[in-house]
Amino acid sequence: MAIYKRGKHWHMDVVISGVRYREPLKTTDRREAPSLEKQRIAEIQAGKGASKSGREFARKPFTEAAKLSQEERKAHVAVRTIQFEAERIKPLVKYFGDKPLIRFKAEDIAGYQRHRLESVAPRTVNMEVSVLRRILKRAKLWNRLAEDVRMFPEHGRPIGRVLRADQKQRLFETAASRSDWMVAHCAAVLAVSTTCRSVELKHLRWHDLDLFNRVMTVNRSKTEAGHRTIPLNGDAMAALARLLERAQAHGASEPDHFVFPTCEHERLDPTRPQKSWRTAWRKLLGEAARSAGRAAAQAALQNGQRISGAKTAWRQAAAGFIGFRFHDLRHQAITELAESGASDATMMAVAGHMSRRMLEHYSHVRMAAKRTALDSLESGLMGPLSKEGKRDSEAVH
């Protein structure tokens, strides 16, 4: 047991049942501090105030603490946030198991970071440690670890991907080639035609669409700035027509029904949104990569290249699709808007960004467009080359 002075007030620092308590005694009198300390220790031993401050939580094994933390969060955050954090918690539970929170040290977290870095990207490790940090904060344990825990640097990580015109065409031709990819195909068309995020499409309801005036209203988004109204082009209208036909065939076209409803055992539940089209997306992306590889290899052989050259052409063509995320379709749409000459205000209104900084975060104007823009500034300022291969201005010297 120990008491110490901080500023004008006295504090206590004691360990009870393996849990450290550092609290203010709310007195400036040195003679009164010991009696207040004994009184507070008696209260803690009697169980008064311990659970409120997180000390009981700190004694729990990590598996139980993580589950309890998720239950407490459900009343305060969106369902998608709970799902996201649940995915981050799985590897943490597998690694730490039933280790009590009170036993966590900075070395344990560093060991976990090294372990996970062998199989996932630094950003993923950082997101998982962020969830762990929130749990330790709930247990009032993070402050003693914070100085010794270091996140991995993420700078230099590419923000997103953008396909060339021929790659984009191949991707959507592949998506249209199989009926079981229809939902993923329609979702991809809407994403690249409206700049919508995946979460915005999944929570889209039929009453959010005015098909007569060709307008979509986004009421569920990542941020408040994402709530917006978007005009629908021909591609988007065609995708929605296909989805409406499917919905009517299953009796799922009421105004409150979801455009992308849950589908289990080939039965639609229009009252719940679809959770994911990840499986179909990965399969069609893989098929698009193989299709591009075959076409490139065949062209290489026709041009007289050897087998090794054809294999290289295959790998290079297929690489354009590897790792291309569904969210990258949003990058694709915003980049194409930028290249078309749309104003910043128009792009912000369509994409739902709050600032120019966020707009530039997503707008990946390709090198060809940059080169064309800069070539338009060329006016022969250096003059023609002389016979010796130097500019006339250089020949003077």
N, C-alpha and C positions, 0 to 999 in steps of 0.2 A: 504494500500500500504506500501511496505517496500523495502529497499535496504540493502544489506549486502555484506561483503567482504569475498571472499574465495580465499586464496592465495594472489596474487597481484591484482586480478581482482574483479570488482563489479558485483553483480547479483541483479535481482529483484524477488520479491515474492508477487504476487497480485492475487486477485480473481475477475473475470469478468464474469457476468451472471452465477454464480454458478460453474465456472470452474477455477481451480487454475493454474497459470502460474508461473513457476520457470525457469528463463532463464538468461544466462550471458549477461551483457550489453557491453562486449568487450571494457572495458576501465579500466585504473588503476587510473584515476583522480577522486577524490571524488567530486569535483565541477561539473564535467561533467555528473556524473551518474544520478542525478535527471532529467535532461533534456532528456537524452536518455531513461529513464524509461517512461516519459510522451509521448515521440515519439512512443515507442513500444506499449503502451496502446492504443494510437490512431489508430495504424495499426491493432491491434487485433479487436478493435471495428468496424473498417471498413472492417473486414473480410480478411485481408491480412495475409497469412501464417498460419491461424488457421487450415484449413482442412489438410494441409500437415503434420502438427505435431500431428494430431490425436485428436485435441480438439473438433472439430465438431462431430467426430465419438463417442467421450465420452458422448455426450448428447443424443445419440440415445437410444431407448428402446432396451432391450437385444434381443428380437425376431428379430428386424430389423438388429441389429448389427451382430448377428450370421449369418443371411442370407447373408449379405453383405460380411462378412469375408469369407464365403464359396465360394462366387463368385470370390473374389480376389484370392483365393488359387488355383482355377482350372488351372490357367496358369502356376503354379509353381510346382505342385505335381502330382503324379499318380492318376488315376481314383479310384483305390482301396483305396488310402489314403482319398480321398474325401468321399467315401462311409463309411469308418470306422469312420471318424470324424462326419459324419451326424448321425450315430447311437448314438454316444456319446452326441451329441447336443440335441437330442430329450428330454431326461429327464431334461436337463438343462432348455430348453425352457418351459417345463411343470411347472417347479418349480418357475422360476424367471419371466416368462411372459414378460410384458412390463416395467419392472423395469429399469430405465435409468442406464447406466453403471457408470455414475458419482456418483450414490447413493450407489454403492456397498461398503460394509464394510467386514472386516475379519469375523465378527460375522455372516454375511449372508452366507458366504462360509462354515463356520463351521456348521451352521444349515443345510445346504444342505448335507454336509457329513454325519451328524447323520441321517438325513432322509433317504438317499439312503442306508446306511449301514444296515438298517432294511430288505432290500430286495435283495441286491446284495453283492458280495464279495468285500473286501477292494481294491483289484487290479482294479476292475471295477470302483470304486469310484475315485481312483487315476487317471485313464485314463480320466474320465470325467472332473475332476478338471484341468487336464493338458490342455484340450481343452479350458476350461474357462480362464485359465491363458494366453493362446495365444491371446484370444480376448481382455482381459484386457491390455495386453502388446501393442496391436495395438492401444488402446485408451490412452496409456501412463499413466495407472493407477495402474499397477501391483506393481511398486516399493514401493508404500506406504502401500501395503497390504502384501508383501512377507514375512516379518518377523513374521507376526502373523498367517500365514496359514501353517498348518502342514499336510503332507501326512500320510496316514496310513502305518504302517510297513507291508512288504510283505514277510519278511524272514521266512523260514520254509514252504513256499508254495511248494507243489510237482511240479516238473518241467513237468512231463508227466507220462503217464501210459503205461505199457507193459502187454500184455495178456500172459497167459500160453499157451502151445501148444494146449491143448484141447479146451480152450476158443477161440483161434484163429480159429481153425477148425470149431467150432460151428458158429462163426460169419459169416464166408464165406459160409458155407452151408446154413445159413439163407438168406444171400444176394442173393444166386443163386435160392432160392425157388420161387421167384415171378418175372414175366417179367417186371413189372413196377419199379423194383429196378435195372434193368440192368445197367443203366448209373452209379448209385452209386456203384454198385458191381464192374464194370470195373475200375472206378476211385480208389476204395479201393485196388484192386489188383495191379494197377500200383503204387500206393503210397507205399505199403508194399514191392514191388518188386524193386523199384528204388530209394527210399528215397525222392521222389519228394514232395514238398509242394503243397497245394491245388491251390495256385495262379499259380504255374508252370504248373500244369496239365490243368487248365482252359484256359491258353493262349498258349497251345501247338497247333501247326498247322501241317497239313499233310506233308509240306515240311521240317519240323524239324525231320522227321522220315526216317530212311533208313532201311526199313524192310528186304531188301535183306541181308544187313550186320548186321542186328539186333542191331542198334544203335539209340539212341535218343539224340538230341541236345536241351538243355534248354537255350532259348534265353531271357526269361522273368523270373526274380526271385526277391526275396526280397533284395538281395545284389549283388554286382558285382561278388563276389566269387561264387554265385549260378549259374552263366553262365558256363555250363559244358557239357561234352559228357558222356552219360551213356550207357553201354551195356545192352541189353534186354535179360532177361531169358525167359524160356518157358512160365511161367505164364503171364508175361507182353505181350509176343507175342500173346498168346491166347486172352487176353483182347482186344488188338488192332485189332485183326482179327474180333472180334465181333463188335467193334465200326466201323470198315471199312465197314463191311457188312451193318450195319445200315445207314452209310453215303451214300453208293452207292445207296441204295434203295430210298433215298430222294434227290439224286442229289447234295450231299454236300461233295464230296470227291476230290474237286480241291485242288492243292497244297497250295493255300492261305487260304483255309477254315480251321476253327477251328475243332479240334478233338472232343471237347465238345462244340457244338454250342448251342446258345439260342434256347429253345423250348417253344413256346407259342401257346396254343390251338392246341396241337399236330402237329404243323408245325415248322420245323427247319429253323433258320436263320443262315447259316454257316458263315456269315460275322461278327457275334458278338459272343463273348465267353459266355458260361453259367455263370450266376452269382453265383448260389449256388445249391448244392444238399442236403441242410440241412434237408429238410422235409423227403426225402426218407431215409437219414442216421439215423435220429432219430427214424423213424418207424421200420427200420430193426434192430436197436440196441435194441429197446424195445421188439421186437419179439424174438431176441436172448436171452435176459434176461429171458423172460417168458419160453422159451424152456429149458434153463439151469435149471431154477427153477423147472419145472415139472419133468425133468429127475432126479434131486437131491432128490426131495420129493418122487418120486416113488422108488428110490433105498433105501431111508431111511425106507420106509414102508416094503419093501421086506426083509430088515435086522431086522425086528421085532421092530422098534422104534414106539413110539406113535405118535399121530397126531401132538402134540406140537413139537416133534423132527423133523417131516417131514416139518413143517412150518419153523422151524429154518434153515433146510437144504435148503429149497427153497430161503429164504431171502439171505443166504450166497452165494449161487450160482448165483443169479440174481445180487447181488451187484458188481460182477466182471465186469459187463458191464455198470453199471450206471455211467454217467459222462465221458465215454470213448469218446474222441473227434476224429474227422477225422484226425487232425494233429498228434494224438498219433500214427497213423500208421507209420509216419516218425520215431518216437522214437522206435517203434517196429523194423523197418528195421535196424536202426543203432545199436540197442542193439544186434540183431541177428548176424550182421556182427562182432561185437566185440566178441561175444561168439564163433563164428566160427574160431577165430584166425586171422582174417584179420588184416593187419598191419595198423598203424595209418595213414600212407601216403595214403593207399588205401581207407580207410574210409573217409578221408578228400577230396580225389578226387571225390569219388562217391557222398558224401553228400553235397559238396560245402562249407565246413567250411574254415575259414581263419586261425584259430589257434587251438592249442590243448585245450585251455580253452573252446572254443565253442564246440569242439568235446566231451569233458567230460560233458558238459552241457546236451547233448542229450544221451550219452551212459550210459544206466542203466543196467549194467551187473547184472543179477539176483543172489540171494543168493545161489541158487543151483550151479551155475557156479563158484562162489567165493569159496564155500565149497569144490568143486571138486579140484580146483586149489591148495588150501591150504592143503587138505588131501594128495596130491601128495608129499608134503614136509615131511610127517610123516616118521620117521625111528626108533622109539622106543628108543629115547634118555634117557627116564626116567627109563628104565629097567622094568622087570615084577613085578607084585604085589606079596608081601609076603603072608603067610597064614593069618596074622592078618589084611590083607586088605590094607597094606601100601606098598609103593614102597621100594625096597631094599635099595635105597639111603636114604630113610627116616628112615628105621629100624636101621641104623648105629647110628643114634642120639638118 
